[in-house]
Amino acid sequence: MMNITIASEHRLVIQDKTQVADAISLCLGTDGLLLTENDVGHDFFRLESGVAGELLQKLVNYGVKTAFVCPDPSAYGQRFSELALEHSTHPHVRFFRAPQEAIDWLRAGGGASA
């Protein structure tokens, strides 16, 4: 059985960079993390804030497979939409439009084939 951390079930909301460590520590030793738009604050979508960059980099550094559900990345601007597209095939952190796709990818081990 897979041990996937679902952020909302742990009341994890990443509002700023100070909460990145909380997310990482919650996921260590698990098979992955499922995040949605509701699990991050406004600054996550403002790439110039650095919240998304720091979170995504730490997740990769610590080997935490992460699926981020965002039905319409373009709603957050062109730069964020480009980030989501760049991560559509990333081996550790991927963006998905539907929750079931994200869960399926995590259950499959988060490999190259979704």
C-alpha positions, -999 to 999 in steps of 0.1 A, spaced: 0 0 0 13 34 -9 19 60 17 10 93 -1 8 125 19 -23 145 10 -16 181 21 -52 190 28 -56 160 52 -27 173 72 -39 209 70 -7 218 52 -8 252 35 24 267 22 19 305 24 55 315 23 91 302 23 92 296 60 67 268 56 87 248 30 105 229 57 72 219 73 61 204 39 94 185 35 94 171 70 58 159 67 67 140 35 100 124 44 97 86 44 65 87 24 59 77 -13 49 112 -23 30 144 -18 -3 156 -33 -8 193 -34 -36 213 -49 -41 250 -56 -58 253 -22 -27 240 -4 -5 269 -14 -8 307 -8 -10 334 -34 28 339 -34 33 304 -48 18 316 -81 38 348 -81 71 333 -93 90 364 -84 83 357 -47 105 326 -49 80 304 -29 74 280 -58 111 278 -67 122 271 -32 95 245 -26 100 227 -59 138 227 -55 136 213 -19 112 186 -30 136 175 -57 166 178 -34 150 156 -8 136 131 -34 99 138 -26 77 128 -55 51 155 -58 20 159 -78 5 193 -80 -32 196 -91 -39 228 -110 -68 225 -135 -59 258 -153 -23 270 -148 -29 298 -173 -52 314 -147 -21 324 -128 -3 340 -157 20 331 -185 51 325 -164 33 301 -141 17 283 -170 52 278 -185 64 264 -152 36 239 -151 43 229 -187 80 225 -180 71 202 -151 46 181 -171 73 154 -176 96 161 -147 107 129 -129 100 142 -93 75 171 -95 46 172 -119 16 193 -125 -17 177 -133 -51 191 -143 -71 164 -125 -67 148 -90 -70 113 -102 -42 117 -128 -20 130 -100 -28 101 -77 -23 75 -104 11 90 -112 21 89 -75 8 53 -71 28 43 -102 59 55 -84 61 88 -101 82 76 -129 86 89 -165 55 73 -177 24 88 -162 
